[in-house]
Amino acid sequence: MNVGITKVTRNWQITLPCNIRAGIDQGAELVIVRDDAGIKILTPESLEDVFKAGSRIARKEKITRKELEKRMDDAKKITYAEYKRR
């Protein structure tokens, strides 16, 4: 496991430390996931694993697709509202 430390700029940007960005091309898309454990930065390939885990949790908790979409929309609205306040 590699660990790096970075700072958030006044524009809410981060720079990936050198030891973390190895193998990531400039312009590559990354996925940022925030959950109870913290914030994770994933490559699109690893996102498929996240969706698989999310599907297992949704089945276990008996969350319908419609409910999942509603929760995602609600989260987007909250995130956007927080962004606008800054």
C-alpha positions in Angstrom: 0.0 0.0 0.0 1.2 3.5 -0.9 0.3 6.5 1.3 0.8 10.1 0.4 -0.1 13.5 1.9 -1.5 16.4 -0.1 -3.2 19.7 0.6 -6.5 21.1 -0.7 -6.1 24.4 -2.5 -8.4 27.4 -2.1 -10.1 26.1 -5.3 -10.7 22.7 -3.7 -8.0 21.0 -5.9 -5.5 18.4 -4.9 -2.2 17.2 -6.4 -1.6 13.5 -6.3 1.7 12.7 -4.7 4.4 11.2 -7.0 4.3 7.8 -5.4 0.5 7.7 -5.8 0.2 8.9 -9.4 2.5 6.3 -10.9 0.5 4.6 -13.7 -2.1 7.3 -13.9 -1.9 9.2 -17.2 -2.4 13.0 -17.3 -6.0 13.7 -18.2 -7.2 10.3 -16.8 -10.5 10.3 -15.1 -10.6 9.3 -11.4 -13.6 8.5 -9.3 -13.9 10.1 -5.8 -16.1 8.2 -3.3 -16.9 9.5 0.2 -18.3 7.0 2.7 -18.3 6.4 6.5 -14.7 5.2 6.2 -13.4 8.3 4.5 -12.6 9.5 1.0 -11.3 7.1 -1.7 -9.9 7.9 -5.1 -10.5 5.1 -7.6 -9.6 4.4 -11.1 -12.6 3.6 -13.4 -11.5 -0.1 -13.4 -11.8 -0.3 -9.7 -15.2 1.4 -9.8 -16.7 -1.8 -11.1 -15.7 -3.4 -7.8 -17.4 -0.6 -5.9 -20.6 -1.1 -7.9 -20.5 -4.8 -7.2 -20.1 -4.1 -3.5 -22.9 -1.5 -3.6 -25.2 -4.0 -5.3 -24.6 -6.5 -2.6 -25.4 -3.9 0.1 -28.5 -2.8 -1.8 -29.8 -6.4 -2.0 -29.0 -7.0 1.7 -30.8 -3.8 2.8 -33.6 -4.4 0.2 -33.1 -1.0 -1.5 -34.9 -0.7 -4.8 -33.3 0.9 -7.8 -35.7 3.8 -7.6 -34.8 4.4 -3.9 -31.1 4.2 -4.7 -31.5 6.8 -7.5 -33.5 9.1 -5.2 -30.7 8.8 -2.5 -28.1 9.7 -5.2 -30.1 12.7 -6.4 -30.5 13.9 -2.8 -26.8 13.5 -2.2 -26.0 15.5 -5.3 -28.3 18.3 -4.2 -26.8 18.5 -0.7 -23.3 18.4 -2.2 -24.1 21.2 -4.7 -25.8 23.3 -1.9 -22.6 23.0 0.3 -20.5 24.0 -2.7 -22.5 27.1 -3.4 -22.3 28.2 0.3 -18.5 28.5 0.0 
